[in-house]
């Protein structure tokens, strides 16, 4: 899997937490369960950035999942 998470040393690099969260239908199970970044799909460390809540309808049930992205690699705050 290729990573879209560019190091901060690249001029104009887009950080994962700056990428818009994709539509819920485009997220993998790993992304919905908070184990993979919603921007690049890479496995997440413990220091992840909360991006919001994804709502999934399963029959008559509404399920919500907290989704996350990679932390800033420059050590700055999210």
PDB file of N, CA, C and O in Angstrom:
ATOM      1  N   UNK A   1       0.849  -1.171   0.000  1.00  0.00           N
ATOM      2  CA  UNK A   1       0.000   0.000   0.000  1.00  0.00           C
ATOM      3  C   UNK A   1       0.895   1.234   0.000  1.00  0.00           C
ATOM      4  O   UNK A   1       1.829   1.328   0.796  1.00  0.00           O
ATOM      5  N   UNK A   2       0.614   2.168  -0.881  1.00  0.00           N
ATOM      6  CA  UNK A   2       1.424   3.380  -0.955  1.00  0.00           C
ATOM      7  C   UNK A   2       0.895   4.417   0.020  1.00  0.00           C
ATOM      8  O   UNK A   2      -0.311   4.532   0.238  1.00  0.00           O
ATOM      9  N   UNK A   3       1.796   5.149   0.588  1.00  0.00           N
ATOM     10  CA  UNK A   3       1.423   6.177   1.559  1.00  0.00           C
ATOM     11  C   UNK A   3       1.386   7.544   0.905  1.00  0.00           C
ATOM     12  O   UNK A   3       2.277   7.908   0.138  1.00  0.00           O
ATOM     13  N   UNK A   4       0.335   8.300   1.222  1.00  0.00           N
ATOM     14  CA  UNK A   4       0.250   9.684   0.769  1.00  0.00           C
ATOM     15  C   UNK A   4       0.752  10.629   1.850  1.00  0.00           C
ATOM     16  O   UNK A   4       0.693  11.849   1.691  1.00  0.00           O
ATOM     17  N   UNK A   5       1.239  10.075   2.935  1.00  0.00           N
ATOM     18  CA  UNK A   5       1.719  10.876   4.062  1.00  0.00           C
ATOM     19  C   UNK A   5       3.130  11.351   3.740  1.00  0.00           C
ATOM     20  O   UNK A   5       4.087  10.581   3.816  1.00  0.00           O
ATOM     21  N   UNK A   6       3.250  12.618   3.383  1.00  0.00           N
ATOM     22  CA  UNK A   6       4.553  13.163   2.983  1.00  0.00           C
ATOM     23  C   UNK A   6       5.271  13.745   4.189  1.00  0.00           C
ATOM     24  O   UNK A   6       4.625  14.307   5.073  1.00  0.00           O
ATOM     25  N   UNK A   7       6.589  13.624   4.245  1.00  0.00           N
ATOM     26  CA  UNK A   7       7.336  14.207   5.356  1.00  0.00           C
ATOM     27  C   UNK A   7       7.241  15.730   5.319  1.00  0.00           C
ATOM     28  O   UNK A   7       7.122  16.315   4.243  1.00  0.00           O
ATOM     29  N   UNK A   8       7.293  16.379   6.489  1.00  0.00           N
ATOM     30  CA  UNK A   8       7.130  17.826   6.547  1.00  0.00           C
ATOM     31  C   UNK A   8       8.269  18.589   5.890  1.00  0.00           C
ATOM     32  O   UNK A   8       8.155  19.796   5.679  1.00  0.00           O
ATOM     33  N   UNK A   9       9.370  17.911   5.562  1.00  0.00           N
ATOM     34  CA  UNK A   9      10.494  18.600   4.940  1.00  0.00           C
ATOM     35  C   UNK A   9      10.220  18.929   3.478  1.00  0.00           C
ATOM     36  O   UNK A   9      10.903  19.771   2.896  1.00  0.00           O
ATOM     37  N   UNK A  10       9.222  18.270   2.876  1.00  0.00           N
ATOM     38  CA  UNK A  10       8.867  18.562   1.492  1.00  0.00           C
ATOM     39  C   UNK A  10       8.094  19.872   1.441  1.00  0.00           C
ATOM     40  O   UNK A  10       7.097  20.020   2.146  1.00  0.00           O
ATOM     41  N   UNK A  11       8.536  20.833   0.616  1.00  0.00           N
ATOM     42  CA  UNK A  11       7.794  22.088   0.518  1.00  0.00           C
ATOM     43  C   UNK A  11       6.402  21.834  -0.042  1.00  0.00           C
ATOM     44  O   UNK A  11       6.247  21.146  -1.051  1.00  0.00           O
ATOM     45  N   UNK A  12       5.401  22.385   0.608  1.00  0.00           N
ATOM     46  CA  UNK A  12       4.025  22.246   0.149  1.00  0.00           C
ATOM     47  C   UNK A  12       3.436  20.861   0.362  1.00  0.00           C
ATOM     48  O   UNK A  12       2.416  20.531  -0.244  1.00  0.00           O
ATOM     49  N   UNK A  13       4.054  20.039   1.211  1.00  0.00           N
ATOM     50  CA  UNK A  13       3.552  18.686   1.456  1.00  0.00           C
ATOM     51  C   UNK A  13       2.224  18.756   2.200  1.00  0.00           C
ATOM     52  O   UNK A  13       2.042  19.589   3.088  1.00  0.00           O
ATOM     53  N   UNK A  14       1.307  17.880   1.830  1.00  0.00           N
ATOM     54  CA  UNK A  14       0.010  17.817   2.492  1.00  0.00           C
ATOM     55  C   UNK A  14       0.082  16.784   3.600  1.00  0.00           C
ATOM     56  O   UNK A  14       0.442  15.630   3.368  1.00  0.00           O
ATOM     57  N   UNK A  15      -0.264  17.208   4.807  1.00  0.00           N
ATOM     58  CA  UNK A  15      -0.272  16.292   5.943  1.00  0.00           C
ATOM     59  C   UNK A  15      -1.609  15.554   5.962  1.00  0.00           C
ATOM     60  O   UNK A  15      -2.629  16.084   5.522  1.00  0.00           O
ATOM     61  N   UNK A  16      -1.589  14.337   6.473  1.00  0.00           N
ATOM     62  CA  UNK A  16      -2.802  13.518   6.497  1.00  0.00           C
ATOM     63  C   UNK A  16      -3.961  14.217   7.200  1.00  0.00           C
ATOM     64  O   UNK A  16      -5.106  14.109   6.761  1.00  0.00           O
ATOM     65  N   UNK A  17      -3.677  14.932   8.285  1.00  0.00           N
ATOM     66  CA  UNK A  17      -4.777  15.575   9.002  1.00  0.00           C
ATOM     67  C   UNK A  17      -5.348  16.774   8.251  1.00  0.00           C
ATOM     68  O   UNK A  17      -6.377  17.316   8.655  1.00  0.00           O
ATOM     69  N   UNK A  18      -4.701  17.198   7.163  1.00  0.00           N
ATOM     70  CA  UNK A  18      -5.206  18.305   6.351  1.00  0.00           C
ATOM     71  C   UNK A  18      -6.033  17.832   5.157  1.00  0.00           C
ATOM     72  O   UNK A  18      -6.687  18.639   4.496  1.00  0.00           O
ATOM     73  N   UNK A  19      -6.007  16.529   4.879  1.00  0.00           N
ATOM     74  CA  UNK A  19      -6.756  15.964   3.756  1.00  0.00           C
ATOM     75  C   UNK A  19      -8.214  15.803   4.183  1.00  0.00           C
ATOM     76  O   UNK A  19      -8.471  15.302   5.277  1.00  0.00           O
ATOM     77  N   UNK A  20      -9.187  16.217   3.345  1.00  0.00           N
ATOM     78  CA  UNK A  20     -10.596  16.033   3.710  1.00  0.00           C
ATOM     79  C   UNK A  20     -10.926  14.552   3.929  1.00  0.00           C
ATOM     80  O   UNK A  20     -10.400  13.678   3.239  1.00  0.00           O
ATOM     81  N   UNK A  21     -11.796  14.291   4.890  1.00  0.00           N
ATOM     82  CA  UNK A  21     -12.203  12.914   5.172  1.00  0.00           C
ATOM     83  C   UNK A  21     -13.061  12.425   4.002  1.00  0.00           C
ATOM     84  O   UNK A  21     -14.020  13.095   3.618  1.00  0.00           O
ATOM     85  N   UNK A  22     -12.722  11.257   3.431  1.00  0.00           N
ATOM     86  CA  UNK A  22     -13.502  10.729   2.308  1.00  0.00           C
ATOM     87  C   UNK A  22     -14.916  10.334   2.737  1.00  0.00           C
ATOM     88  O   UNK A  22     -15.209  10.238   3.929  1.00  0.00           O
ATOM     89  N   UNK A  23     -15.773  10.111   1.767  1.00  0.00           N
ATOM     90  CA  UNK A  23     -17.128   9.625   2.048  1.00  0.00           C
ATOM     91  C   UNK A  23     -17.032   8.288   2.782  1.00  0.00           C
ATOM     92  O   UNK A  23     -16.117   7.502   2.538  1.00  0.00           O
ATOM     93  N   UNK A  24     -17.971   8.041   3.672  1.00  0.00           N
ATOM     94  CA  UNK A  24     -17.967   6.813   4.463  1.00  0.00           C
ATOM     95  C   UNK A  24     -17.912   5.572   3.578  1.00  0.00           C
ATOM     96  O   UNK A  24     -17.276   4.582   3.940  1.00  0.00           O
ATOM     97  N   UNK A  25     -18.570   5.615   2.429  1.00  0.00           N
ATOM     98  CA  UNK A  25     -18.598   4.455   1.528  1.00  0.00           C
ATOM     99  C   UNK A  25     -17.222   4.128   0.952  1.00  0.00           C
ATOM    100  O   UNK A  25     -17.014   3.021   0.455  1.00  0.00           O
ATOM    101  N   UNK A  26     -16.280   5.069   1.010  1.00  0.00           N
ATOM    102  CA  UNK A  26     -14.940   4.849   0.471  1.00  0.00           C
ATOM    103  C   UNK A  26     -13.929   4.414   1.537  1.00  0.00           C
ATOM    104  O   UNK A  26     -12.763   4.177   1.220  1.00  0.00           O
ATOM    105  N   UNK A  27     -14.367   4.306   2.798  1.00  0.00           N
ATOM    106  CA  UNK A  27     -13.461   3.921   3.884  1.00  0.00           C
ATOM    107  C   UNK A  27     -13.432   2.404   4.048  1.00  0.00           C
ATOM    108  O   UNK A  27     -14.455   1.732   3.915  1.00  0.00           O
ATOM    109  N   UNK A  28     -12.252   1.881   4.336  1.00  0.00           N
ATOM    110  CA  UNK A  28     -12.099   0.446   4.583  1.00  0.00           C
ATOM    111  C   UNK A  28     -12.551   0.124   6.007  1.00  0.00           C
ATOM    112  O   UNK A  28     -12.765   1.022   6.821  1.00  0.00           O
ATOM    113  N   UNK A  29     -12.690  -1.151   6.289  1.00  0.00           N
ATOM    114  CA  UNK A  29     -13.041  -1.585   7.641  1.00  0.00           C
ATOM    115  C   UNK A  29     -11.983  -1.126   8.635  1.00  0.00           C
ATOM    116  O   UNK A  29     -12.313  -0.689   9.738  1.00  0.00           O
ATOM    117  N   UNK A  30     -10.707  -1.222   8.250  1.00  0.00           N
ATOM    118  CA  UNK A  30      -9.614  -0.790   9.129  1.00  0.00           C
ATOM    119  C   UNK A  30      -9.714   0.706   9.421  1.00  0.00           C
ATOM    120  O   UNK A  30      -9.464   1.132  10.548  1.00  0.00           O
ATOM    121  N   UNK A  31     -10.075   1.505   8.421  1.00  0.00           N
ATOM    122  CA  UNK A  31     -10.220   2.948   8.628  1.00  0.00           C
ATOM    123  C   UNK A  31     -11.423   3.246   9.515  1.00  0.00           C
ATOM    124  O   UNK A  31     -11.343   4.107  10.391  1.00  0.00           O
ATOM    125  N   UNK A  32     -12.536   2.548   9.301  1.00  0.00           N
ATOM    126  CA  UNK A  32     -13.729   2.762  10.124  1.00  0.00           C
ATOM    127  C   UNK A  32     -13.501   2.373  11.580  1.00  0.00           C
ATOM    128  O   UNK A  32     -14.082   2.979  12.481  1.00  0.00           O
ATOM    129  N   UNK A  33     -12.679   1.391  11.814  1.00  0.00           N
ATOM    130  CA  UNK A  33     -12.425   0.936  13.185  1.00  0.00           C
ATOM    131  C   UNK A  33     -11.276   1.685  13.857  1.00  0.00           C
ATOM    132  O   UNK A  33     -10.878   1.335  14.968  1.00  0.00           O
ATOM    133  N   UNK A  34     -10.740   2.710  13.196  1.00  0.00           N
ATOM    134  CA  UNK A  34      -9.704   3.538  13.810  1.00  0.00           C
ATOM    135  C   UNK A  34      -8.327   2.927  13.821  1.00  0.00           C
ATOM    136  O   UNK A  34      -7.462   3.376  14.574  1.00  0.00           O
ATOM    137  N   UNK A  35      -8.095   1.909  13.001  1.00  0.00           N
ATOM    138  CA  UNK A  35      -6.785   1.259  12.964  1.00  0.00           C
ATOM    139  C   UNK A  35      -5.932   1.721  11.793  1.00  0.00           C
ATOM    140  O   UNK A  35      -4.735   1.439  11.748  1.00  0.00           O
ATOM    141  N   UNK A  36      -6.545   2.439  10.833  1.00  0.00           N
ATOM    142  CA  UNK A  36      -5.810   2.930   9.666  1.00  0.00           C
ATOM    143  C   UNK A  36      -6.204   4.381   9.402  1.00  0.00           C
ATOM    144  O   UNK A  36      -7.331   4.787   9.684  1.00  0.00           O
ATOM    145  N   UNK A  37      -5.279   5.147   8.868  1.00  0.00           N
ATOM    146  CA  UNK A  37      -5.486   6.562   8.566  1.00  0.00           C
ATOM    147  C   UNK A  37      -6.547   6.730   7.477  1.00  0.00           C
ATOM    148  O   UNK A  37      -6.530   6.008   6.479  1.00  0.00           O
ATOM    149  N   UNK A  38      -7.478   7.686   7.665  1.00  0.00           N
ATOM    150  CA  UNK A  38      -8.510   7.925   6.657  1.00  0.00           C
ATOM    151  C   UNK A  38      -7.946   8.595   5.410  1.00  0.00           C
ATOM    152  O   UNK A  38      -8.594   8.576   4.364  1.00  0.00           O
ATOM    153  N   UNK A  39      -6.762   9.184   5.492  1.00  0.00           N
ATOM    154  CA  UNK A  39      -6.167   9.860   4.330  1.00  0.00           C
ATOM    155  C   UNK A  39      -5.273   8.933   3.515  1.00  0.00           C
ATOM    156  O   UNK A  39      -5.407   8.862   2.293  1.00  0.00           O
ATOM    157  N   UNK A  40      -4.361   8.221   4.180  1.00  0.00           N
ATOM    158  CA  UNK A  40      -3.375   7.416   3.441  1.00  0.00           C
ATOM    159  C   UNK A  40      -3.574   5.912   3.589  1.00  0.00           C
ATOM    160  O   UNK A  40      -3.002   5.142   2.817  1.00  0.00           O
ATOM    161  N   UNK A  41      -4.371   5.476   4.565  1.00  0.00           N
ATOM    162  CA  UNK A  41      -4.632   4.054   4.742  1.00  0.00           C
ATOM    163  C   UNK A  41      -3.564   3.293   5.508  1.00  0.00           C
ATOM    164  O   UNK A  41      -3.684   2.083   5.699  1.00  0.00           O
ATOM    165  N   UNK A  42      -2.520   3.987   5.951  1.00  0.00           N
ATOM    166  CA  UNK A  42      -1.439   3.332   6.699  1.00  0.00           C
ATOM    167  C   UNK A  42      -1.897   3.032   8.133  1.00  0.00           C
ATOM    168  O   UNK A  42      -2.759   3.735   8.661  1.00  0.00           O
ATOM    169  N   UNK A  43      -1.325   1.988   8.776  1.00  0.00           N
ATOM    170  CA  UNK A  43      -1.640   1.701  10.180  1.00  0.00           C
ATOM    171  C   UNK A  43      -1.303   2.909  11.061  1.00  0.00           C
ATOM    172  O   UNK A  43      -0.323   3.616  10.823  1.00  0.00           O
ATOM    173  N   UNK A  44      -2.127   3.126  12.072  1.00  0.00           N
ATOM    174  CA  UNK A  44      -1.961   4.303  12.931  1.00  0.00           C
ATOM    175  C   UNK A  44      -1.197   3.995  14.209  1.00  0.00           C
ATOM    176  O   UNK A  44      -1.367   2.928  14.799  1.00  0.00           O
ATOM    177  N   UNK A  45      -0.347   4.939  14.640  1.00  0.00           N
ATOM    178  CA  UNK A  45       0.299   4.810  15.953  1.00  0.00           C
ATOM    179  C   UNK A  45      -0.687   5.250  17.036  1.00  0.00           C
ATOM    180  O   UNK A  45      -1.797   5.682  16.725  1.00  0.00           O
ATOM    181  N   UNK A  46      -0.294   5.143  18.281  1.00  0.00           N
ATOM    182  CA  UNK A  46      -1.158   5.556  19.389  1.00  0.00           C
ATOM    183  C   UNK A  46      -1.436   7.057  19.351  1.00  0.00           C
ATOM    184  O   UNK A  46      -2.500   7.494  19.791  1.00  0.00           O
ATOM    185  N   UNK A  47      -0.506   7.847  18.838  1.00  0.00           N
ATOM    186  CA  UNK A  47      -0.658   9.311  18.785  1.00  0.00           C
ATOM    187  C   UNK A  47      -1.353   9.719  17.494  1.00  0.00           C
ATOM    188  O   UNK A  47      -0.772  10.423  16.668  1.00  0.00           O
ATOM    189  N   UNK A  48      -2.581   9.284  17.319  1.00  0.00           N
ATOM    190  CA  UNK A  48      -3.334   9.592  16.106  1.00  0.00           C
ATOM    191  C   UNK A  48      -4.178  10.846  16.296  1.00  0.00           C
ATOM    192  O   UNK A  48      -4.359  11.307  17.423  1.00  0.00           O
ATOM    193  N   UNK A  49      -4.695  11.400  15.201  1.00  0.00           N
ATOM    194  CA  UNK A  49      -5.481  12.633  15.243  1.00  0.00           C
ATOM    195  C   UNK A  49      -6.942  12.296  14.945  1.00  0.00           C
ATOM    196  O   UNK A  49      -7.253  11.749  13.887  1.00  0.00           O
ATOM    197  N   UNK A  50      -7.841  12.626  15.882  1.00  0.00           N
ATOM    198  CA  UNK A  50      -9.273  12.372  15.677  1.00  0.00           C
ATOM    199  C   UNK A  50      -9.789  13.282  14.572  1.00  0.00           C
ATOM    200  O   UNK A  50      -9.572  14.492  14.618  1.00  0.00           O
ATOM    201  N   UNK A  51     -10.476  12.712  13.573  1.00  0.00           N
ATOM    202  CA  UNK A  51     -10.955  13.486  12.430  1.00  0.00           C
ATOM    203  C   UNK A  51     -12.457  13.670  12.415  1.00  0.00           C
ATOM    204  O   UNK A  51     -12.968  14.524  11.691  1.00  0.00           O
ATOM    205  N   UNK A  52     -13.173  12.882  13.201  1.00  0.00           N
ATOM    206  CA  UNK A  52     -14.625  13.015  13.211  1.00  0.00           C
ATOM    207  C   UNK A  52     -15.297  11.669  13.404  1.00  0.00           C
ATOM    208  O   UNK A  52     -14.682  10.693  13.833  1.00  0.00           O
ATOM    209  N   UNK A  53     -16.581  11.650  13.073  1.00  0.00           N
ATOM    210  CA  UNK A  53     -17.384  10.447  13.238  1.00  0.00           C
ATOM    211  C   UNK A  53     -17.969  10.066  11.884  1.00  0.00           C
ATOM    212  O   UNK A  53     -18.546  10.904  11.191  1.00  0.00           O
ATOM    213  N   UNK A  54     -17.818   8.801  11.512  1.00  0.00           N
ATOM    214  CA  UNK A  54     -18.409   8.278  10.281  1.00  0.00           C
ATOM    215  C   UNK A  54     -19.678   7.524  10.666  1.00  0.00           C
ATOM    216  O   UNK A  54     -19.660   6.690  11.572  1.00  0.00           O
ATOM    217  N   UNK A  55     -20.776   7.819   9.978  1.00  0.00           N
ATOM    218  CA  UNK A  55     -22.055   7.177  10.260  1.00  0.00           C
ATOM    219  C   UNK A  55     -22.341   6.156   9.172  1.00  0.00           C
ATOM    220  O   UNK A  55     -22.327   6.482   7.985  1.00  0.00           O
ATOM    221  N   UNK A  56     -22.601   4.921   9.579  1.00  0.00           N
ATOM    222  CA  UNK A  56     -22.889   3.824   8.659  1.00  0.00           C
ATOM    223  C   UNK A  56     -24.254   3.255   9.023  1.00  0.00           C
ATOM    224  O   UNK A  56     -24.542   3.023  10.197  1.00  0.00           O
ATOM    225  N   UNK A  57     -25.091   3.031   8.018  1.00  0.00           N
ATOM    226  CA  UNK A  57     -26.401   2.417   8.255  1.00  0.00           C
ATOM    227  C   UNK A  57     -26.320   0.941   7.901  1.00  0.00           C
ATOM    228  O   UNK A  57     -25.912   0.579   6.797  1.00  0.00           O
ATOM    229  N   UNK A  58     -26.710   0.094   8.842  1.00  0.00           N
ATOM    230  CA  UNK A  58     -26.729  -1.351   8.635  1.00  0.00           C
ATOM    231  C   UNK A  58     -28.152  -1.813   8.895  1.00  0.00           C
ATOM    232  O   UNK A  58     -28.539  -2.047  10.040  1.00  0.00           O
ATOM    233  N   UNK A  59     -28.924  -1.942   7.832  1.00  0.00           N
ATOM    234  CA  UNK A  59     -30.343  -2.251   7.995  1.00  0.00           C
ATOM    235  C   UNK A  59     -31.017  -1.088   8.706  1.00  0.00           C
ATOM    236  O   UNK A  59     -30.917   0.055   8.259  1.00  0.00           O
ATOM    237  N   UNK A  60     -31.696  -1.364   9.795  1.00  0.00           N
ATOM    238  CA  UNK A  60     -32.362  -0.320  10.562  1.00  0.00           C
ATOM    239  C   UNK A  60     -31.488   0.305  11.632  1.00  0.00           C
ATOM    240  O   UNK A  60     -31.961   1.115  12.429  1.00  0.00           O
ATOM    241  N   UNK A  61     -30.221  -0.065  11.655  1.00  0.00           N
ATOM    242  CA  UNK A  61     -29.319   0.421  12.695  1.00  0.00           C
ATOM    243  C   UNK A  61     -28.364   1.477  12.149  1.00  0.00           C
ATOM    244  O   UNK A  61     -27.827   1.342  11.049  1.00  0.00           O
ATOM    245  N   UNK A  62     -28.164   2.518  12.930  1.00  0.00           N
ATOM    246  CA  UNK A  62     -27.158   3.532  12.598  1.00  0.00           C
ATOM    247  C   UNK A  62     -25.941   3.269  13.485  1.00  0.00           C
ATOM    248  O   UNK A  62     -26.040   3.285  14.712  1.00  0.00           O
ATOM    249  N   UNK A  63     -24.802   3.030  12.854  1.00  0.00           N
ATOM    250  CA  UNK A  63     -23.566   2.758  13.588  1.00  0.00           C
ATOM    251  C   UNK A  63     -22.615   3.920  13.390  1.00  0.00           C
ATOM    252  O   UNK A  63     -22.422   4.386  12.267  1.00  0.00           O
ATOM    253  N   UNK A  64     -22.016   4.394  14.480  1.00  0.00           N
ATOM    254  CA  UNK A  64     -21.047   5.477  14.326  1.00  0.00           C
ATOM    255  C   UNK A  64     -19.654   4.996  14.716  1.00  0.00           C
ATOM    256  O   UNK A  64     -19.478   4.217  15.653  1.00  0.00           O
ATOM    257  N   UNK A  65     -18.670   5.490  13.963  1.00  0.00           N
ATOM    258  CA  UNK A  65     -17.277   5.108  14.159  1.00  0.00           C
ATOM    259  C   UNK A  65     -16.423   6.362  14.234  1.00  0.00           C
ATOM    260  O   UNK A  65     -16.564   7.259  13.402  1.00  0.00           O
ATOM    261  N   UNK A  66     -15.537   6.435  15.224  1.00  0.00           N
ATOM    262  CA  UNK A  66     -14.558   7.519  15.273  1.00  0.00           C
ATOM    263  C   UNK A  66     -13.481   7.210  14.243  1.00  0.00           C
ATOM    264  O   UNK A  66     -12.954   6.099  14.202  1.00  0.00           O
ATOM    265  N   UNK A  67     -13.153   8.203  13.406  1.00  0.00           N
ATOM    266  CA  UNK A  67     -12.119   8.007  12.388  1.00  0.00           C
ATOM    267  C   UNK A  67     -10.936   8.922  12.684  1.00  0.00           C
ATOM    268  O   UNK A  67     -11.099  10.006  13.244  1.00  0.00           O
ATOM    269  N   UNK A  68      -9.735   8.466  12.298  1.00  0.00           N
ATOM    270  CA  UNK A  68      -8.489   9.131  12.668  1.00  0.00           C
ATOM    271  C   UNK A  68      -7.556   9.267  11.472  1.00  0.00           C
ATOM    272  O   UNK A  68      -7.715   8.594  10.454  1.00  0.00           O
ATOM    273  N   UNK A  69      -6.569  10.166  11.626  1.00  0.00           N
ATOM    274  CA  UNK A  69      -5.508  10.294  10.621  1.00  0.00           C
ATOM    275  C   UNK A  69      -4.156  10.254  11.322  1.00  0.00           C
ATOM    276  O   UNK A  69      -4.071  10.270  12.550  1.00  0.00           O
ATOM    277  N   UNK A  70      -3.106  10.203  10.513  1.00  0.00           N
ATOM    278  CA  UNK A  70      -1.740  10.175  11.038  1.00  0.00           C
ATOM    279  C   UNK A  70      -1.447  11.453  11.822  1.00  0.00           C
ATOM    280  O   UNK A  70      -1.976  12.514  11.489  1.00  0.00           O
ATOM    281  N   UNK A  71      -0.616  11.365  12.851  1.00  0.00           N
ATOM    282  CA  UNK A  71      -0.224  12.562  13.595  1.00  0.00           C
ATOM    283  C   UNK A  71       0.759  13.387  12.774  1.00  0.00           C
ATOM    284  O   UNK A  71       1.361  12.874  11.830  1.00  0.00           O
ATOM    285  N   UNK A  72       0.928  14.666  13.126  1.00  0.00           N
ATOM    286  CA  UNK A  72       1.939  15.461  12.422  1.00  0.00           C
ATOM    287  C   UNK A  72       3.320  14.875  12.699  1.00  0.00           C
ATOM    288  O   UNK A  72       3.638  14.557  13.845  1.00  0.00           O
ATOM    289  N   UNK A  73       4.130  14.731  11.675  1.00  0.00           N
ATOM    290  CA  UNK A  73       5.455  14.138  11.871  1.00  0.00           C
ATOM    291  C   UNK A  73       6.492  15.173  12.286  1.00  0.00           C
ATOM    292  O   UNK A  73       7.641  14.828  12.559  1.00  0.00           O
ATOM    293  N   UNK A  74       6.088  16.448  12.335  1.00  0.00           N
ATOM    294  CA  UNK A  74       7.026  17.491  12.757  1.00  0.00           C
ATOM    295  C   UNK A  74       6.982  17.718  14.259  1.00  0.00           C
ATOM    296  O   UNK A  74       7.676  18.592  14.780  1.00  0.00           O
ATOM    297  N   UNK A  75       6.153  16.919  14.970  1.00  0.00           N
ATOM    298  CA  UNK A  75       6.087  17.036  16.424  1.00  0.00           C
ATOM    299  C   UNK A  75       5.179  18.152  16.896  1.00  0.00           C
ATOM    300  O   UNK A  75       5.064  18.382  18.100  1.00  0.00           O
ATOM    301  N   UNK A  76       4.525  18.859  15.966  1.00  0.00           N
ATOM    302  CA  UNK A  76       3.640  19.953  16.338  1.00  0.00           C
ATOM    303  C   UNK A  76       2.280  19.450  16.760  1.00  0.00           C
ATOM    304  O   UNK A  76       1.971  18.267  16.613  1.00  0.00           O
ATOM    305  N   UNK A  77       1.477  20.338  17.278  1.00  0.00           N
ATOM    306  CA  UNK A  77       0.131  19.980  17.699  1.00  0.00           C
ATOM    307  C   UNK A  77      -0.768  19.862  16.483  1.00  0.00           C
ATOM    308  O   UNK A  77      -0.530  20.489  15.450  1.00  0.00           O
ATOM    309  N   UNK A  78      -1.806  19.048  16.622  1.00  0.00           N
ATOM    310  CA  UNK A  78      -2.742  18.834  15.516  1.00  0.00           C
ATOM    311  C   UNK A  78      -3.663  20.012  15.340  1.00  0.00           C
ATOM    312  O   UNK A  78      -4.516  20.002  14.453  1.00  0.00           O
TER     313      UNK A  78
END
